Amino acid sequence: MRRLLRAGSSTLLFLAMMFVGSLVLWVGLPLGCLYLGSRVQGATQSLGAALLAMVGALVLGIVILVPLLGWLNRKHSELRAARGLEAYGDVTLEGVMVVSATLAIVAFGVWFFFLSGSAPIPVLSGT
């Protein structure tokens, strides 16, 4: 933690931006695509059009977010190098992505098993 604070506020800012961007990639983009698909399906009554809109939005979102995260990682490495600190390359972005994906999976598991209101494992009633 001490090394992170020594790296400066710009490091914390870049890490926070990478973390938020990766959460948008894991959580925000899929939820947004589901919302878009529901609106298209409601307006057109066509499941095919809804799926096409969802896949198109998902691909477009990935095409925008992944290079943006890569750019943030490169700028973070450049700032570290300018301060005379060791630049770790892609390790920073990889770490942020792993942590954010793990948090997204755990949050989904908590919601699915405890908060969704439905039984995740159907219990057969004896009739």
C-alpha positions in Angstrom: 0.0 0.0 0.0 2.9 2.3 0.8 4.3 1.8 -2.7 0.9 2.7 -4.2 0.7 5.9 -2.2 4.3 6.8 -3.2 3.3 6.4 -6.8 1.0 9.4 -6.5 -2.5 10.5 -7.1 -2.3 10.0 -10.8 -1.7 6.3 -10.3 -4.8 6.0 -8.1 -6.8 7.9 -10.6 -5.8 5.6 -13.5 -6.4 2.5 -11.4 -9.8 3.8 -10.4 -10.6 4.6 -14.1 -9.5 1.2 -15.2 -11.5 -0.5 -12.4 -14.7 1.4 -13.3 -14.2 0.7 -17.0 -13.7 -3.0 -16.4 -16.9 -3.1 -14.2 -18.7 -1.4 -17.0 -17.4 -4.1 -19.3 -18.4 -6.9 -17.0 -21.7 -5.6 -15.6 -22.9 -2.4 -17.3 -22.5 -3.5 -20.9 -24.5 -6.8 -20.5 -27.2 -5.1 -18.5 -27.4 -2.3 -21.0 -27.7 -4.8 -23.9 -30.5 -6.7 -22.0 -32.3 -3.4 -21.6 -31.9 -2.5 -25.2 -33.1 -5.9 -26.3 -36.2 -5.7 -24.1 -37.0 -2.3 -25.6 -36.5 -3.5 -29.2 -38.5 -6.7 -28.6 -41.3 -4.7 -26.9 -41.5 -2.3 -29.8 -41.2 -4.8 -32.7 -42.5 -8.0 -31.1 -39.5 -9.6 -32.9 -37.1 -11.8 -30.9 -34.7 -11.9 -33.8 -34.5 -8.1 -34.0 -34.0 -7.9 -30.3 -31.2 -10.4 -30.4 -29.5 -8.6 -33.3 -29.7 -5.3 -31.5 -28.2 -6.9 -28.3 -25.3 -8.6 -30.2 -24.6 -5.5 -32.2 -24.5 -3.3 -29.0 -22.4 -5.8 -27.2 -19.8 -6.0 -30.0 -19.8 -2.2 -30.3 -19.4 -1.7 -26.6 -16.5 -4.2 -26.5 -14.8 -2.5 -29.5 -15.0 0.8 -27.7 -14.1 -0.3 -24.1 -11.2 -2.7 -24.7 -9.0 -0.2 -26.6 -10.0 2.5 -24.0 -8.8 0.2 -21.2 -5.6 -0.5 -23.1 -5.0 3.2 -23.6 -5.5 3.9 -19.9 -3.0 1.1 -19.1 -0.4 2.6 -21.5 -0.8 6.1 -20.0 -0.4 4.6 -16.5 2.8 2.9 -17.6 4.1 6.1 -19.2 3.4 8.1 -16.0 5.2 5.5 -13.9 8.2 5.6 -16.3 8.2 9.4 -16.2 8.5 9.3 -12.4 11.3 6.9 -12.6 9.3 4.0 -11.2 9.2 0.5 -12.8 6.6 0.2 -15.5 4.9 -3.2 -15.2 3.5 -3.3 -18.7 0.1 -5.1 -19.0 0.2 -6.6 -15.5 -1.6 -3.6 -14.0 -4.6 -3.9 -16.4 -4.6 -7.7 -16.0 -4.8 -7.4 -12.3 -7.6 -4.8 -12.4 -9.6 -7.0 -14.9 -9.2 -10.1 -12.7 -10.3 -8.3 -9.5 -13.2 -6.6 -11.2 -14.3 -9.9 -12.9 -14.1 -11.7 -9.5 -16.2 -9.0 -7.8 -18.7 -9.2 -10.6 -19.0 -13.0 -10.4 -19.3 -12.9 -6.6 -22.0 -10.1 -6.7 -23.9 -12.1 -9.3 -23.7 -15.3 -7.2 -25.0 -13.4 -4.1 -27.8 -11.9 -6.1 -28.7 -15.2 -7.8 -28.6 -17.4 -4.7 -29.9 -15.0 -2.0 -31.6 -12.0 -3.5 -33.3 -13.0 -6.7 -36.4 -14.5 -5.0 -36.4 -17.6 -7.1 -35.1 -21.1 -6.1 -31.8 -21.7 -8.0 -32.2 -25.4 -7.5 -35.7 -26.5 -8.3 -37.2 -28.7 -5.6 -39.4 -31.5 -6.9 -42.6 -31.9 -4.9 -43.8 -35.5 -4.4 -47.2 -35.9 -6.1 
